[in-house]
Amino acid sequence: MQVLQKPPTILLQAVPWEYWSLLNNAPNPAKPHHGSVSGLSLSALDLSQIWLLSGPPIVGGIIGYFTNDIAIRMLFRPYRPIFIGKYQLPFTPGVIPRNQGKLAKRISDSIMGTLLTPDELQGIARRFLQVERVQGALLWVLRLALDQIKGGRQENMTKVLANILRDLFGESLPRLLQVVAKRDNFLEEQLDQIFDRVLLELQLSAEQSDKLAAWLLGTVLPPETLRLLLIDFLTDRNIQIIDDRFRAKTSGTYWVVANLLGLKNTLVRLRSFCLDDRTATNEILQDLTTSLRIRQRLKEFFQDVSLQNLPVSTVRQLRRTMGESVRNYLRERGATLLQGLSASVNWDSAASVVLSRLRGLEAVGESLNVVSYELALVLDRYLERDLEAIVMEAIPILEIDQVIITRVVAIPPEEMEAGLNELIQTELQAIVNLGGVLGVLIGLLQSASLLWQH
């Protein structure tokens, strides 16, 4: 029979005799021996001792686990305040819903202070507004407009183009003309080219000269008009002047005729005949026009009329005079002239005609790439110079910080919690599990302390 060795005194103070006898597989000397070792262990390990050792880790783990879980859930829940009568329960709503406005302001300040700084926005704008991208956007807009024109859906575009043309010719050009016309060399080169290439080389053809002579004799100077001009010319004063000059300037045989017969009676009778016999006078004038070949003479005269036949000095003076006359007229009445022309033009019809012409031109579609590229270069040069100022002016206008605050405040707490759980669900669960582990460890330390005390 194995003899139980007596344990050290310090172990007897810390560990009950029942545990020690169980470990040594020996009976307790203070108690009678009743049977086997298993019977002794069952009687020794009672429920109170088991709970004393295992209770702190279990309770600590449960408390640590659920405390962290409740703390994380209380960040969002309850979503809205809870009232009992007029009193609001503390910790309602959750921390984040209660401070959602402050959170939105902090998020906005962080984004605007670190992410969307003016320099960063300038960099984003430069990357976004590269020449190739701007050209692509402009090309897309131009092609879209051209497709709408070709598709016949041009009512709105007709109105837009008509308004543009009306404003251009009725308002913009007159104001521009008033400013530019004050220059001394205004249109000097253009008017000289018009004079040299058009007026100097202008010469009527035979057909044009014949039509002009026919129009002059048939419309401007018909027999009736000539009769009236002759009557108006043969006044008593004019007749007397002609008679006196004829008497004074003639000599020889003509002096005898002028002084004996004179012209006064003849001219007076001619005037009386024109007044009294209208039809006969017109017939005589028509016959004289035909007999004297006035039309043919006018035709030959108009054909021979050309500025090239004039002396060079005369042509230069005429060109200078014409330029000054045109410039003075445009300075004084150019704006009024353009406004009057603009008011007399049906710009809706003109815009419709322009769009119809553009619809059928293949060159328009082929030139879109060139036009879009040139516009992109112009925009790039402008942005390269003024991009910083544009961005600084655009930031207050866009109100990005206010947009961020509004969007964050508008997010329901439920969606915010769901989104946060989707992003860091594993991390949150790890925090909860860590709370349980820490609770178990603390419970084990407490159990060890209790075991040491007994």
C-alpha atoms as one frame of an Amber mdcrd trajectory, in Angstrom:
protein
   0.000   0.000   0.000   1.360   3.372  -1.089   1.948   5.812   1.708   0.799
   9.384   1.081   3.526  11.878   1.502   2.596  14.952   3.424   2.480  18.007
   1.216   4.348  21.150   2.055   2.645  23.543   4.382   2.446  26.313   1.799
   0.621  24.007  -0.621  -1.822  22.947   2.074  -2.651  26.568   2.642  -3.228
  27.274  -1.084  -4.793  24.013  -2.285  -7.449  22.018  -0.394  -6.489  18.576
   0.800  -8.992  16.951  -1.464  -7.164  18.263  -4.586  -3.829  17.175  -3.238
  -5.033  13.686  -2.348  -6.608  13.399  -5.796  -3.356  14.313  -7.508  -1.424
  11.755  -5.367  -4.134   9.093  -5.719  -4.252   8.687  -1.943  -6.946   8.990
   0.719  -7.337  11.939   2.963  -6.026  11.102   6.406  -8.641  13.328   7.965
 -11.434  11.365   6.376 -12.151   7.676   6.331 -11.242   5.672   3.242 -14.343
   4.567   1.410 -13.601   2.715  -1.760 -11.583   3.692  -4.854  -9.875   6.891
  -6.038 -12.720   7.857  -8.401 -15.183   7.874  -5.587 -12.897  10.161  -3.659
 -12.583  12.679  -6.596 -16.318  12.898  -7.097 -16.843  13.727  -3.515 -14.011
  16.216  -3.467 -14.750  18.324  -6.538 -18.070  19.851  -5.698 -19.899  22.360
  -7.867 -18.975  25.371  -5.791 -15.277  24.805  -6.317 -15.757  24.255 -10.065
 -17.776  27.456 -10.388 -15.248  29.310  -8.275 -12.496  28.492 -10.763 -14.383
  28.516 -14.076 -16.915  31.286 -13.380 -14.641  34.358 -13.698 -13.310  33.445
 -17.189 -16.786  32.625 -18.461 -18.405  35.712 -17.003 -15.463  37.927 -18.056
 -15.586  36.610 -21.617 -19.340  37.179 -21.851 -19.078  40.675 -20.401 -16.104
  41.634 -22.605 -17.711  40.261 -25.771 -21.140  41.791 -25.346 -19.830  45.068
 -23.900 -17.824  45.764 -27.070 -20.693  44.613 -29.248 -23.131  46.917 -27.446
 -20.643  49.808 -27.568 -20.205  49.413 -31.339 -23.938  49.191 -31.871 -24.505
  52.277 -29.719 -22.428  54.272 -32.199 -25.498  54.245 -34.472 -28.404  52.972
 -32.378 -30.928  54.021 -31.557 -31.274  55.900 -34.804 -33.633  58.500 -33.363
 -34.175  60.035 -29.931 -36.478  58.228 -27.529 -38.734  60.262 -25.269 -40.583
  59.310 -22.132 -43.118  62.026 -21.864 -41.180  65.231 -22.341 -37.863  63.778
 -21.263 -35.346  62.346 -23.687 -33.547  59.225 -22.637 -29.772  59.590 -22.392
 -27.624  58.091 -25.138 -30.476  58.456 -27.614 -29.980  58.713 -30.500 -26.608
  57.035 -31.052 -23.329  58.895 -31.049 -23.030  59.239 -34.822 -26.694  60.180
 -35.530 -26.564  62.713 -32.687 -23.396  64.322 -34.067 -24.009  63.739 -37.768
 -23.809  67.468 -38.575 -20.472  67.853 -36.784 -19.215  64.686 -38.442 -20.207
  66.031 -41.853 -18.398  69.314 -41.135 -15.253  67.461 -40.027 -15.351  65.239
 -43.125 -15.838  68.289 -45.349 -12.961  70.167 -43.699 -10.693  67.136 -43.994
 -11.493  66.604 -47.677 -11.160  70.279 -48.600  -8.043  70.716 -46.474  -6.099
  67.649 -47.575  -7.657  66.125 -50.694  -9.376  68.872 -52.698  -6.932  71.715
 -52.185  -6.716  74.471 -54.835  -3.477  72.987 -56.166  -5.049  69.551 -56.408
  -8.112  70.971 -58.143  -5.834  72.737 -60.624  -4.074  69.460 -61.298  -7.401
  67.697 -61.794  -8.549  70.454 -64.135  -5.310  70.249 -66.146  -5.617  66.477
 -66.501  -9.267  66.745 -67.386  -8.826  69.639 -69.833  -6.021  68.194 -71.903
  -6.051  69.214 -75.545  -6.992  65.745 -76.765  -9.914  65.446 -74.354 -11.180
  68.948 -75.069 -10.907  68.288 -78.795 -12.876  65.074 -78.385 -15.613  66.861
 -76.449 -15.826  69.697 -78.971 -15.810  67.240 -81.873 -18.663  65.317 -80.254
 -20.690  68.514 -79.788 -20.061  69.635 -83.371 -20.984  66.240 -84.789 -24.107
  66.135 -82.664 -25.145  69.553 -83.952 -24.382  68.495 -87.534 -26.400  65.292
 -87.122 -29.344  67.297 -85.836 -29.071  69.597 -88.828 -28.880  66.693 -91.267
 -31.743  64.945 -89.518 -34.036  67.891 -90.157 -34.555  68.692 -86.475 -33.447
  72.271 -86.907 -36.333  74.341 -85.589 -34.587  75.209 -82.356 -31.235  75.613
 -84.075 -32.848  77.902 -86.644 -34.165  80.122 -83.866 -30.809  80.110 -82.081
 -28.875  80.929 -85.255 -31.407  83.613 -86.214 -31.035  85.264 -82.809 -27.239
  85.092 -83.113 -27.271  86.682 -86.566 -29.783  89.316 -85.482 -27.697  90.271
 -82.460 -24.477  90.166 -84.473 -25.628  92.464 -87.268 -28.068  94.565 -85.266
 -26.146  95.156 -82.039 -22.581  93.871 -82.002 -21.367  95.050 -85.402 -22.770
  98.615 -85.047 -21.031  99.025 -81.681 -17.816  97.594 -83.086 -18.066  99.880
 -86.107 -18.431 102.959 -83.913 -15.201 102.093 -82.104 -13.121 100.976 -85.092
 -14.265 103.779 -87.418 -12.457 106.357 -85.270  -9.086 105.135 -86.547  -7.440
 107.154 -89.298  -6.595 104.100 -91.384 -10.028 102.518 -90.994 -10.729 100.332
 -94.077  -7.976 102.131 -95.982  -6.420  99.008 -97.442  -9.777  97.381 -98.149
 -11.184 100.434 -99.932  -8.018 100.785-102.011  -8.304  97.161-103.080 -11.963
  97.628-103.984 -11.097 100.688-106.037  -8.143  99.036-107.813  -9.717  95.642
-108.452 -13.334  96.624-109.045 -13.871 100.266-109.908 -10.651 100.779-111.856
 -11.277  97.743-114.034 -15.001  98.326-114.319 -16.110  98.698-117.951 -19.542
  98.041-119.404 -20.004  95.519-122.167 -21.926  96.283-125.371 -25.076  94.651
-124.045 -24.848  96.459-120.713 -24.218  99.793-122.447 -27.205  99.299-124.768
 -29.507  98.425-121.860 -28.265 101.394-119.871 -28.847 103.766-122.830 -32.324
 102.347-123.409 -33.160 102.688-119.725 -31.873 106.265-119.684 -33.951 107.333
-122.718 -37.029 105.353-121.806 -37.226 105.955-118.069 -35.001 108.826-117.031
 -35.297 111.124-120.100 -38.434 110.257-122.112 -39.880 112.890-124.570 -42.304
 114.182-121.948 -39.481 114.756-119.476 -37.399 116.477-122.150 -40.353 118.751
-123.021 -40.796 119.763-119.399 -37.064 120.370-119.004 -37.087 122.528-122.125
 -40.028 124.573-120.831 -38.357 125.012-117.441 -35.160 126.096-119.113 -36.754
 128.664-121.464 -37.703 131.225-118.874 -37.854 134.924-119.786 -34.586 135.572
-117.987 -32.752 132.729-119.707 -34.133 133.785-123.100 -32.973 137.355-122.509
 -29.499 136.190-121.425 -29.136 133.962-124.488 -30.256 136.753-126.816 -27.872
 139.289-125.250 -24.897 136.916-125.329 -25.648 136.001-128.928 -25.740 139.662
-129.978 -22.540 140.500-128.110 -20.404 137.507-129.071 -21.177 137.170-132.777
 -19.527 138.907-135.671 -19.853 139.113-139.388 -22.923 137.588-140.954 -24.018
 136.106-137.638 -23.913 139.593-136.096 -26.290 140.873-138.757 -28.676 137.978
-138.118 -28.407 138.371-134.324 -29.035 142.086-134.323 -31.679 142.195-137.065
 -33.610 139.052-136.236 -32.422 138.058-132.759 -33.134 134.803-130.890 -35.634
 136.086-128.397 -38.694 135.769-130.620 -37.621 132.326-131.800 -37.111 130.971
-128.276 -40.377 132.479-127.050 -42.254 130.806-129.910 -40.491 127.501-129.147
 -41.589 127.677-125.525 -45.146 128.532-126.543 -45.210 125.602-128.946 -44.023
 123.206-126.215 -46.695 124.497-123.869 -49.575 124.573-126.354 -49.000 121.423
-128.395 -47.811 118.707-126.036 -48.351 115.724-128.322 -46.640 117.255-131.323
 -43.706 118.350-129.188 -43.254 114.832-127.796 -43.393 113.353-131.295 -40.805
 115.819-132.549 -38.509 115.073-129.606 -38.917 111.330-130.127 -38.168 111.725
-133.825 -35.092 113.806-133.054 -33.865 111.184-130.581 -34.186 108.489-133.223
 -32.844 110.559-136.094 -29.845 111.784-134.176 -29.104 108.239-132.953 -28.969
 109.397-129.363 -29.267 105.840-128.058 -26.334 104.638-130.139 -24.243 107.590
-129.072 -25.046 106.945-125.404 -24.164 103.285-125.870 -20.784 104.149-127.332
 -20.209 106.696-124.599 -20.941 104.207-121.810 -18.669 101.638-123.420 -15.822
 104.102-123.530 -16.294 105.210-119.928 -13.487 103.738-117.785 -11.293 105.045
-115.016  -8.296 103.610-116.818  -8.690 106.286-119.478  -8.181 109.011-116.899
  -4.758 110.405-115.919  -2.913 108.635-113.094  -3.005 111.701-110.852  -6.744
 111.996-111.377  -7.241 108.312-110.539  -5.203 108.630-107.336  -7.110 111.692
-106.265 -10.380 109.959-107.044  -9.344 106.925-105.000  -8.360 109.102-102.047
 -11.585 111.073-102.273 -13.697 107.939-102.465 -11.958 106.424 -99.411 -12.461
 109.545 -97.323 -16.094 109.794 -98.360 -16.814 106.176 -97.445 -15.008 106.458
 -94.099 -16.796 109.657 -93.155 -20.132 108.137 -94.071 -19.478 105.017 -91.999
 -18.329 107.092 -89.030 -21.456 109.198 -89.082 -24.141 106.822 -90.265 -22.550
 103.370 -90.358 -24.173 102.101 -87.154 -27.589 103.370 -88.224 -27.106 101.779
 -91.637 -26.277  98.369 -90.170 -29.188  98.518 -87.735 -31.550  99.422 -90.551
 -30.246  96.588 -92.705 -30.564  94.171 -89.791 -34.159  95.234 -89.172 -35.036
  94.732 -92.838 -33.623  91.190 -93.066 -35.714  88.143 -92.202 -33.132  86.380
 -90.075 -35.283  83.284 -89.548 -35.301  82.638 -93.280 -31.611  83.479 -93.525
 -30.776  81.041 -90.712 -32.880  78.346 -92.364 -31.035  78.872 -95.648 -27.657
  78.732 -93.887 -28.519  75.500 -92.098 -29.867  73.980 -95.307 -26.618  74.815
 -97.050 -24.582  73.385 -94.202 -26.624  70.201 -94.303 -25.558  69.474 -97.861
 -21.891  70.432 -97.603 -19.489  67.514 -97.190 -16.658  69.902 -96.429 -18.349
  70.826 -93.154 -18.127  67.281 -91.851 -14.554  66.908 -93.067 -13.456  70.120
 -91.367 -14.879  69.266 -87.932 -11.588  67.717 -86.784  -9.626  70.807 -87.736
 -12.174  73.170 -86.190 -12.371  71.205 -82.936  -8.562  71.016 -82.685  -8.142
  74.753 -83.242 -10.821  75.533 -80.669  -9.138  73.166 -78.217  -5.800  74.945
 -78.720  -7.426  78.321 -78.123  -9.052  77.039 -74.944  -5.782  75.445 -73.799
  -3.849  78.708 -74.217  -6.529  80.559 -72.307  -6.583  78.010 -69.467  -2.796
  77.910 -69.264  -2.832  81.602 -68.507  -5.906  81.936 -66.293  -6.525  78.443
 -64.869  -5.457  79.368 -61.326  -7.778  82.372 -61.221 -10.621  80.330 -62.707
 -10.208  77.564 -60.110 -10.086  80.067 -57.241 -13.283  81.653 -58.517 -14.935
  78.298 -59.138 -14.358  76.850 -55.647 -16.769  79.251 -53.866 -19.247  78.934
 -56.711 -19.249  75.129 -56.668 -19.568  75.040 -52.832 -17.967  71.602 -52.696
 -17.719  71.703 -48.898 -21.419  72.470 -48.575 -22.250  69.681 -51.013 -20.241
  67.224 -48.903 -21.957  68.378 -45.705 -25.392  68.160 -47.295 -24.756  64.677
 -48.668 -23.352  63.336 -45.394 -26.197  64.822 -43.338 -28.733  63.409 -45.796
 -27.459  59.827 -45.362 -29.827  57.907 -43.044 -28.089  56.354 -40.023 -29.269
  52.919 -41.169 -27.461  53.266 -44.498 -24.383  54.701 -42.796 -24.250  51.758
 -40.402 -24.785  49.264 -43.216 -22.065  50.881 -45.304 -19.637  50.926 -42.382
 -20.372  47.281 -41.631 -19.708  46.359 -45.259 -16.347  48.117 -45.207 -14.973
  47.072 -41.800 -17.205  44.199 -40.729 -14.188  41.942 -40.114 -12.407  44.620
 -38.068 -15.517  45.321 -35.969 -16.024  41.618 -35.302 -12.361  41.354 -34.348
 -12.884  44.143 -31.798 -15.871  42.278 -30.346 -13.902  39.027 -30.216 -10.955
  40.841 -28.641 -13.275  42.076 -25.912 -14.330  38.502 -25.224 -10.711  37.290
 -25.162  -9.695  40.077 -22.795 -12.640  39.218 -20.565 -11.563  35.574 -20.459
  -7.971  36.530 -19.656  -9.076  38.828 -16.863 -11.339  36.056 -15.561  -8.443
  33.590 -15.609  -6.327  36.025 -13.667  -9.127  36.385 -11.142  -9.489  32.596
 -10.872  -5.752  32.240 -10.342  -5.933  34.889  -7.645  -8.776  33.056  -5.905
  -6.912  29.772  -6.212  -3.823  31.326  -4.688  -5.825  32.801  -1.798  -7.286
  29.389  -0.896
